[in-house]
Amino acid sequence: MTDVSVITGGAGGIGLATAKIVVREHPVVICDVSAERLSTAIDALRGDAIDAVVVRCDITDRDSVAGLIQSATSLGTVVSLIHTAGVSPSMGSAELIMKINAVGTVNVNEAFLPHAQEGFVSVNVASMAAYLVPRIVIPKSVFIVRSTTTRFSSRR
């Protein structure tokens, strides 16, 4: 059976660049919420003589993710999931960021987990945006401070 890679957010940026590399090894399914972006992406891939399958998928919707899995598994065995879908603070509200970056990530990983066999690889790409937030707005008081150093005492 054919090995297949699935790339979320595959219609642009990191996802599209990843598809151009991963497709050297086996077929690739790219997904995005935007049909327009998918159309542009597939044109770009075909311009580079790359054949990929595109699936419109809203990762915040479990049924949509199930449809993505159905499309991918109809081509073969899913051997890798590369989850690049996400938005940054410049792309939307805090609610949108949480919905896509957090809920979407959970939806995708939970849905693909039952398909993970020996050798399956899952890569979740994250943004550095959280590190760009000024320290003044980080609510340090809500985080538990934990020391990574453990002290042992010897008893004689």
N, C-alpha and C positions, 0 to 999 in steps of 0.2 A: 504494500500500500504506500502511497505517496506521503511524504512528510510535508507538513504545511506550517507556516508561521503566520501569526495574526498580529497586526500592528494597529493599535487604537491611535487615533489622532494622526493617522497615516497620510492625510491629505496635505500636510504642510510641515515646515520646520524640521524638527528632529525626526518625526515619524516618517516623512517622505525620504529624508536622507538615509534613514535606517533601511527602508524598503529597498533602496537602490543597492545596498550592500547585501542584505539577507537573501535577496532573490537569486544571488549567485549560487546559493546552496540548494534552495528548494522554492516551490511556489509560495507566494505571499498573498495574504488577504489584508487589504487596508480598509479601515473604516473611519468615518467621520460623521458628525451630525449634519453637516452641510453638503447637500447634493451638488451645489455649485463648486465647492472646493474639491469634491471628489472628481468631478468632471475635469477640472483644471489639472488635478494631480495625475489622472490616468492619461491625459494628453501629454503631460510632461514625461511620464514613464514610457509611454509608447514612442515618444520622440527619441528616447534613449534606447530604443529596442528592448524595453522591459515589459513583460506581460504580467499583470497583476489583476487580481479580482478585487473589485470595490464593492463595499456594502455600506449603505447608509445605516448608521447606528447611533442612537442616543444612549450613551453609557449610564445616564441617570435613570433610565427606564429598564427594569429587569427583563421585560418581554422583548425589548429591542436587543438587549445583549443575548438573549436566548436565540433570537433570529440570526445574530452574528455567528454564534456557535454552530447553528444548524448549517449555515452557508459554508463555514470553514470545514466542518466534519464531512460534508458531502464531497469535498475534494480529496480528503485523505485523513491521516492522523495528525492532529495538532501537536507539534513538538515544541513550539515556543509561543509565548505571549509576550509581546513587547508593548507595554502600556505607556504611551507618550501623551495621551489626551490630557489636556489641562488648560487652565487659564491663569493669567497673572492679574495683579491688582489693576493694571492699566486696561484690562479687557472687560471688567465688570465689577459688580458689587460684591461685598463680602458674602452675601447669600449665594450668589452664583458661583463664586470660588469654592465655597464649602460643598455645594451641590455637585459640582463637576469633579473637583480635586479630591474630595473625601468620599462622598457617597458613590460617585462614579467608579472610583478606584476599588472600593469594597465590592460593588456590584460585579465588576469585571473579574476580580480575583476569585470571588466566591463561585461565580458561574463557571469559570474555567477549571477550578480545582478538581471536580470529578473526572475531568479529562486528562489529568496529569498522570502520566505513566513514567516508568523508570526512564530517566534521561530528559524528561520534560524540563524546560527552562522558562521561568517567569521573571521578567525584568520590569520594574516600575521606575519610570523616569520622574524625578521630582524637580521642582524649581528651587532656586536659591532666594526667591522672593521673601521668604520668612526671615532670612538673614539681612535683608535690606531695610527692614522696618527699624526706624530709630528706636534706640533702647528706651527712650523716655515713654514710649507707648506700650512697651511690653509689660503686661501685668505680672511682674515677678512674684508678687505676694500670693498668687494662686498656684504657683508651681512649688512642689515639694523639693527642697534642696537636699541632695543626698551625696554623701561623700563616697568616692570610689575607693577610699583607703579603709581597709579593715585592720583593726589592731588586735593582735593576739597576745594573751598573757600566758606565760608558762607557769604551771603549778608544779611545785616540787614536793 
